[in-house]
Amino acid sequence: MLLMVSAHRSATPPSGTPKPGLRERKKLQTRQAIRRAAYRLFAERGYDATPVDRIAEAAEVSPSTVFRYFPTKEDIVLADGRHGLLEAGLRARPVDEPVVESMRQITVEALRRLTARERGELVQRVRLIREVPAVRGRTAENTARDAARLTAVLAERSGRPAGDPELRVIGAALLAALQEAMLAWVETGPEGDPAALVHRAMDVLARGLTP
């Protein structure tokens, strides 16, 4: 989803959620090893000059293992195995809280919790989305999927049908605002404060899209 927050450790898992078992932890470690090897090679060689077999070699796995975790090379950039955390975070917010405020709090908290490594990977991810057409195209596909998931949660919160056109517009606008905030952050200098840009983006939505 979101370039960023579907992206990382966005929402706090609900209390009582069982810890993953050994098998799941090993799968997560393999996924992380592949992604970290890929990000390192993308930085050194460039995205287009880095084939999947080179990523597999650097991660010490087979190419088939890479494709088992990531169906396409673009997914190595965009998928991190934490789908659903944005929706979980939204469900954990008070039902009577304005959805813009809920999204603001979820996203700012996610950014606050990023490690230095995760922050660096996020910068690299956003740059690849901006610069590589294939990654940008895959991002559009993922955003459409995430918007549908977000709309379903908004329907739960409001009691309205999941296909409600107004909810679809709200979901799409929220994701677009967050994406633009991340792009602006990287374009103006990643040493800046991304949370401040998220606040500005949410403020624009809260006041009705007026400058």
C-alpha positions in Angstrom: 0.0 0.0 0.0 1.0 3.1 0.8 4.4 3.6 -0.2 5.3 3.7 3.3 3.1 2.5 5.8 1.8 -0.5 4.3 5.2 -0.4 4.0 6.6 -0.9 7.4 5.7 -1.5 11.0 2.7 0.8 10.8 0.1 -0.3 13.2 0.5 -1.9 16.6 -0.9 -5.5 16.4 -4.0 -6.0 18.5 -3.3 -7.1 22.1 -3.3 -10.9 22.5 -2.0 -11.5 19.0 0.1 -14.7 19.2 3.8 -14.4 18.3 4.8 -16.0 15.0 6.2 -19.6 15.3 9.7 -20.7 14.3 8.6 -21.4 10.7 7.1 -18.0 10.2 10.1 -16.3 11.7 12.4 -18.2 9.3 10.2 -17.1 6.4 10.3 -13.5 7.6 14.1 -13.7 7.9 14.4 -15.1 4.3 12.1 -12.4 3.0 14.2 -9.7 4.8 17.4 -11.1 3.5 16.2 -11.0 -0.1 14.9 -7.4 0.3 18.1 -6.2 1.9 20.3 -7.8 -0.7 18.1 -6.3 -3.4 18.2 -2.8 -1.9 21.9 -3.0 -1.6 22.4 -4.0 -5.2 19.9 -1.4 -6.4 21.9 1.2 -4.7 25.2 -0.1 -6.1 24.2 -1.1 -9.6 20.8 0.5 -10.3 17.4 -1.2 -10.5 17.5 -2.2 -14.2 21.0 -3.5 -14.0 20.2 -5.9 -11.2 18.7 -9.2 -12.3 16.8 -11.5 -10.0 19.5 -14.2 -10.1 22.1 -11.7 -8.8 19.7 -10.8 -6.0 19.3 -14.5 -5.2 23.1 -15.0 -5.1 23.6 -12.1 -2.8 20.8 -13.3 -0.5 22.2 -16.9 -0.6 19.0 -18.4 -1.9 17.8 -19.8 -5.3 16.0 -17.6 -7.9 13.0 -19.8 -7.4 13.0 -18.9 -3.7 13.0 -15.2 -4.6 10.0 -15.7 -6.8 8.2 -17.7 -4.2 8.4 -14.7 -1.8 8.1 -12.0 -4.5 6.3 -12.8 -7.7 8.0 -9.9 -9.6 11.2 -7.9 -9.1 8.9 -4.9 -8.5 7.4 -6.7 -5.5 10.8 -6.9 -3.8 10.7 -3.1 -3.6 7.0 -2.8 -2.7 6.0 -5.8 -0.7 7.2 -6.4 2.9 4.8 -9.1 4.1 2.9 -6.8 6.5 -0.3 -6.4 4.5 -3.3 -5.5 6.7 -1.5 -3.4 9.3 -3.0 -0.2 8.1 -6.5 -1.6 8.3 -5.7 -3.0 11.8 -4.5 0.3 12.9 -7.7 2.0 11.6 -9.9 -0.5 13.3 -8.0 0.2 16.6 -8.8 3.9 16.5 -12.0 5.3 18.1 -15.0 4.9 15.8 -16.1 8.5 16.4 -12.7 9.9 15.5 -12.6 11.7 12.1 -11.0 9.3 9.6 -8.4 11.9 8.5 -7.3 12.2 12.1 -7.1 8.4 12.5 -4.9 8.2 9.4 -2.7 11.0 10.6 -2.1 9.3 14.0 -1.5 5.8 12.4 1.0 7.2 9.9 2.9 9.5 12.2 3.3 6.8 14.7 4.5 4.4 12.0 7.2 6.9 10.9 8.2 7.5 14.5 8.9 3.8 15.0 11.0 3.3 12.0 14.6 2.2 12.6 17.5 3.9 10.8 17.6 0.9 8.4 13.9 1.1 7.7 14.0 4.8 7.2 16.8 4.4 4.6 14.9 1.6 2.8 11.8 3.8 2.7 13.8 6.6 1.1 15.2 4.2 -1.5 11.7 2.8 -2.1 10.2 6.2 -2.7 13.0 7.1 -5.1 12.5 3.8 -7.0 8.8 4.5 -7.3 9.5 7.9 -8.6 12.2 6.9 -11.1 11.4 3.4 -12.3 8.4 3.1 -14.6 7.9 -0.6 -13.8 7.9 0.0 -10.0 5.6 3.0 -10.5 3.1 0.8 -12.5 3.1 -1.9 -9.8 2.6 0.8 -7.2 -0.6 1.9 -9.0 -1.9 -1.7 -8.9 -1.1 -2.0 -5.2 -2.7 1.3 -4.4 -5.9 0.2 -6.1 -6.0 -2.9 -4.0 -5.2 -1.0 -0.8 -7.9 1.5 -1.5 -10.4 -1.3 -1.7 -9.3 -2.7 1.6 -9.3 0.7 3.2 -12.8 1.4 1.9 -14.0 -1.8 3.5 -12.8 -0.7 6.9 -14.4 2.7 6.4 -17.7 0.9 5.6 -17.3 -1.0 8.9 -16.8 2.2 10.8 -19.7 4.0 9.2 -22.2 1.3 8.7 -22.4 2.1 5.0 -22.1 -0.3 2.1 -18.5 -1.1 1.1 -19.2 0.0 -2.5 -20.4 3.4 -1.4 -18.9 5.9 -3.9 -18.2 8.5 -1.2 -16.2 6.0 0.8 -14.2 5.0 -2.3 -13.4 8.7 -2.9 -12.3 9.1 0.8 -10.1 6.0 0.7 -8.4 7.0 -2.5 -7.9 10.5 -1.3 -6.3 9.4 1.9 -3.8 7.1 0.1 -3.0 9.7 -2.5 -2.3 12.3 0.1 0.0 10.0 2.0 1.8 9.1 -1.2 2.3 12.7 -2.2 3.6 13.5 1.3 6.3 10.8 1.0 7.3 11.9 -2.5 7.6 15.5 -1.3 9.7 14.3 1.6 12.3 12.5 -0.6 12.3 15.2 -3.3 12.9 18.0 -0.8 15.6 16.1 1.1 15.2 12.9 3.2 17.0 14.5 6.1 13.8 16.5 6.7 10.8 15.4 8.8 8.3 13.2 6.9 5.8 13.5 9.8 5.5 17.2 9.2 4.6 16.6 5.6 2.0 14.0 6.6 0.5 16.5 9.0 0.3 19.1 6.1 -1.3 16.5 3.8 -3.9 15.5 6.3 -4.6 19.2 7.1 -5.4 19.7 3.4 -7.9 16.9 3.5 -9.4 18.0 6.8 -10.2 21.5 5.6 -11.8 20.3 2.4 -9.0 20.4 -0.2 -8.6 24.2 -0.1 -5.1 25.7 -0.4 
